Amino acid sequence: SPNCLHFFSRRGELLRSFLTQGEDGLVYNPRFFCLDITGNILVTEYNRHCIKVFSPSGQLIHTIGKRGHGRGELYCPHGICLSQTGTILVVSNNNAFGLQSF
């Protein structure tokens, strides 16, 4: 399903899936994801220019960022990772601040 996130093991075995429906609707065109130390799933949402944070069971916890070209804003976010201190690092297209931290 295009509105579902699927997680696989390195061997290709399905580990879990969940629908990406939250308070503001479905995730459109998710690009990358990472997990925080508590198992929350952070997903870059390309079409809505933000990061969605889901609980391990798939419930939307909150949204980070908004569309824009300034500091703390995202435009078509792509790659995402967490630093050792828990800082969210995300790469955004066409942005003077191409690498953002939250």
Secondary structure, DSSP 8 states (H G I E B T S, - for coil): -TTEEEEE-TTS-EEEEEE-EETTEE--SEEEEEE-TT--EEEEETTTTEEEEE-TTS-EEEEE--BSSSTT-BSSEEEEEE-TT--EEEEESS-TT-EEE-
